[in-house]
């Protein structure tokens, strides 16, 4: 594992800045490998700022399918069921993405 890459991804998640969330979400669609997917997932778990949460909400409603999947997973883990219900009602995610255990 590349610890420099891991630390960089974690730093982006921890910053919670819009541009850092964008970079993480871009990595999902620009790289097609399991390591990147896991790194992004882990880094997103560090997003705790209102700005970062709002940006993840943007991706839940406007992102590509893979981006919506990871945004849904973020909100699911945090218990934001209202946000997931809204995305489901708007056809942005399916039931499994938002609510399956």
C-alpha positions as CSV (number, residue, x, y, z in Angstrom):
1,X,0.0,0.0,0.0
2,X,1.2,3.5,-0.8
3,X,1.1,5.3,2.5
4,X,1.7,8.7,0.9
5,X,-1.4,8.2,-1.2
6,X,-3.4,7.0,1.8
7,X,-2.4,10.0,3.8
8,X,-3.1,12.4,1.0
9,X,-6.7,11.0,0.5
10,X,-7.3,11.1,4.3
11,X,-6.1,14.7,4.4
12,X,-8.5,15.6,1.6
13,X,-11.4,14.0,3.5
14,X,-10.5,15.6,6.8
15,X,-10.3,19.0,5.2
16,X,-13.9,18.7,4.0
17,X,-13.3,21.5,1.5
18,X,-15.5,21.4,-1.7
19,X,-12.4,21.1,-3.9
20,X,-11.1,18.2,-1.9
21,X,-14.4,16.3,-2.0
22,X,-14.4,17.0,-5.8
23,X,-10.9,15.5,-6.1
24,X,-12.0,12.4,-4.2
25,X,-15.1,12.0,-6.3
26,X,-13.1,12.5,-9.5
27,X,-10.8,9.7,-8.4
28,X,-13.8,7.3,-8.5
29,X,-14.5,8.0,-12.1
30,X,-10.9,8.4,-13.3
31,X,-9.4,5.3,-11.8
32,X,-11.0,1.9,-12.1
33,X,-9.2,-0.1,-9.4
34,X,-10.3,-1.5,-6.1
35,X,-7.5,0.2,-4.1
36,X,-8.8,3.6,-5.3
37,X,-12.4,2.8,-4.4
38,X,-11.4,1.7,-0.9
39,X,-9.2,4.7,-0.4
40,X,-12.0,7.1,-1.5
41,X,-14.5,5.3,0.7
42,X,-12.2,5.6,3.7
43,X,-11.3,9.2,3.0
44,X,-15.0,10.2,2.7
45,X,-15.6,8.8,6.1
46,X,-13.4,11.6,7.4
47,X,-15.6,14.4,5.9
48,X,-17.2,16.2,8.9
49,X,-17.5,19.8,7.7
50,X,-20.8,21.4,6.7
51,X,-19.1,22.3,3.4
52,X,-18.0,18.8,2.8
53,X,-21.4,17.3,3.7
54,X,-23.1,19.7,1.4
55,X,-20.8,18.8,-1.4
56,X,-21.5,15.1,-0.9
57,X,-25.2,15.9,-1.0
58,X,-24.5,17.6,-4.4
59,X,-23.0,14.3,-5.7
60,X,-25.9,12.3,-4.3
61,X,-28.3,14.2,-6.5
62,X,-26.0,15.2,-9.4
63,X,-23.1,12.8,-9.6
64,X,-22.4,9.9,-11.9
65,X,-23.7,6.6,-10.7
66,X,-20.5,5.6,-8.9
67,X,-20.4,9.0,-7.2
68,X,-24.0,8.7,-6.1
69,X,-23.2,5.2,-4.8
70,X,-20.4,6.5,-2.5
71,X,-22.4,9.6,-1.5
72,X,-25.3,7.3,-0.6
73,X,-23.0,5.1,1.4
74,X,-21.7,8.1,3.3
75,X,-25.2,9.3,4.2
76,X,-26.3,5.8,5.1
77,X,-23.4,5.3,7.5
78,X,-24.3,8.7,9.1
79,X,-27.9,7.9,9.5
80,X,-29.2,10.7,7.2
81,X,-32.3,8.8,6.3
82,X,-34.2,11.9,5.3
83,X,-31.5,12.8,2.7
84,X,-31.6,9.2,1.4
85,X,-35.4,9.2,1.2
86,X,-35.3,12.4,-0.8
87,X,-32.7,10.9,-3.2
88,X,-34.8,7.8,-3.6
89,X,-38.0,9.8,-4.3
90,X,-36.2,11.7,-7.0
91,X,-34.9,8.5,-8.6
92,X,-31.2,9.3,-7.9
93,X,-30.6,6.1,-6.0
94,X,-32.5,2.8,-5.6
95,X,-33.7,1.3,-2.3
96,X,-30.6,-1.0,-2.1
97,X,-28.2,1.9,-2.3
98,X,-29.8,3.8,0.4
99,X,-31.3,1.3,2.8
100,X,-30.1,-2.3,2.3
101,X,-28.2,-3.7,5.2
